[in-house]
Amino acid sequence: MATGIQSRRAKQRGKPTRKPKFQADLAPVEDRTVRSLKNEMQLSSNSDFLSEAVALFQWAVSERKLGRKIVSESPAGEKRILVLPRLERVAPETMLPIVELEWTEKELENLARQVSSEATKPTDALIRALKR
């Protein structure tokens, strides 16, 4: 990659500045995928493909940084959320709402009784709910 000084010198001599080069070693299946996507998107070069991919990924990162989810919606209204572990790294910590519960004295007594009971085995309904 040309530094600022090298770039100015090249301009002074009338030579165009070199663009940075990018090289990647792809597995055969990834290479086929890139070629297929280039064809489908009518992109003639790897540079064009990479520029489009970078723009899309940059947008996705900026959206997740704002806490937004990236959603795909089918014509029937079915929604799927994009989850990429590396993309989730830039998402802000989830802010949980603060909820204040007002308990009656009877509700508190009932809760205390349930919490201190000697029942150790969970109910079948609870087990089913946890397996979901």
Summary of the structure (lengths in Angstrom):
residues: 132
radius of gyration: 27.8
end to end distance: 52.3
largest distance: 87.4
contacts: 202
relative contact order: 0.05
helix: 50%
strand: 5%
